[in-house]
Amino acid sequence: MLPPALAVAQEKGADGRGLIAAFVAGNEVMIRIGRATGHTNEARGFHAPGTTGPFGATVTAGHLLGLDAGAMTNALGIAGSLCGGLLEFARGNGGMVKRLHLGRASEAGVLAASLAAGGFTGPRTVSKDNSGFSASFALPGTRPS
């Protein structure tokens, strides 16, 4: 959460208090999403920072951009479409992509929040239904209802 927090805080001239509040909010969301999926993203072959990180980074950036509830909902919907990152790197032939997943999560968060701030919309049910985040990335039986 720190790279997007620093980038957006610098751009917006946020103070330290705002930076810390955004950082904490983003981490809280990312951790809650990980827990809601039972941390099963990796059992399905996805690198968790690449799948939960965009949500945390979005909340971090959105907080600093002053998104209201509707815009934040849109930003989170956009973030869901920006999730990714396979665990194949951990099988011994990974190159440098592990680092890429974290960078792309930060990038995704800033992009999602910025798009939402400009009126771009995303699905309001990104964490629900048969085609949302949990259905796509979490193992059956661990998906929140």
N, C-alpha and C positions, 0 to 999 in steps of 0.2 A: 504494500500500500504506500510505501514511502516515495517511490519514484513519481507516481501520478500526483500524490499530495504535494510534493515539492514543485513539480512543474506547474500545476494549476494555481497553487498558492503564490508562486512568483508572478505568474501572469496576471492574477487578480489583485495582487498587493495585499494578500491576507496576512493577518498577524499570527503570532505563534499559537495563541489560544485557538484560533480557527483551524490552523493546521493540525494541531493535536486532536481537536474534536473530530475533524474529518477522518483522520488516520484511525482513531478508535472506532468510529462508526463503520468504516469500511472493513476493518478486521472483524468486528462483531458479526456483520452480515456474512462474510466469507466463512467464518467458523460455524455459524448456525447452518449454513447450507451444507457444509461438509458433514456436520452431525446429522442433519435431516436425511441425508442419503446413506447414513451408516458407514460412511467412508468407503463405499463400495465402488467408486469410480475406477479405482485402480484394479479391482478384481475384474472389471470389464475391459481393461487395457488402456484406460485413460490416465494421464498424469494429472492428479488432483489440482495442482496450482494452475494448470491450463484450463480447467473446467470451472473451478470455484473462484479463481482469481479475478476474472473479468467482472464478476458481481461485486466483489469487495472494492475493486478499483473504481467501478462505476459509482458506488455510493460515496467513496472518498472524493472523487472529482465532482460529483453532483452536489455534495454538501458544500464544497468550496464555491461552486457556481451559483449556489442559492436556489437550486431546483425546488419547486413546490411538489406536493405529493403526486399530482398527476404527471408532471414531467419526470419525476424520479421513477414512477411506475413504467413510463415509456422507456426511460433509459435502461432499466433492468430488463425489459423485454428485448431491447436491442442487444444488450450484453449477452443474453442467452443465445443469440445467433452468432456471437463472436467467440464462443467457447471452443476449445480444441486442445490437442496435444496428446500424442500417443506415447505409451510407456516403452516402446520398442528400444529406445535409447538405453534402457536399463538392462538389456539383454547382451551387452558387451560390444555392440557395434554402433553405439549411439552418436558418436561425434559430439557436437556441441548443442544439440537441440534442447537439452534440459534447460539451459539458460534462455533459450529462445522462448520457451513456454512462459516464463516469468515476465519477460519483456513484452511479449504479445498480450499477456493479461493486462499489464499496465496500459499499453497502447489501446486495447479494447475498451477499458474503462473510461479513458479520456475521450475517445471517439464516441462511445455510447452517450455519455453525459453531454458532450458538446452538441451532438446531433439532436438530442432531446431538448436541450436549451433553445435550439433553433426551430423547434416545432416538429421534428421528425418523430414518428410514432413507432412503437413496437407492440408486440402482443402483450395484452394485460394479464394473460394467464400463463406466463412463461414457466412457472414452477408447477403447473397442474396439467391435467388431461393426458391423453395418450401420446402426444407429440411434444410435450414440454421437456424441461431440463431433467427432471427426475426420471421420467420414462425413458429418456435417451441415455442417461449416464449412470443411473443407479440400478443395482440388481433388484429383481422382483422381491417383494417381501420387506424391503427396506425403504420403499417409496412412501413418502408422507401422503395421507389421504386428503 
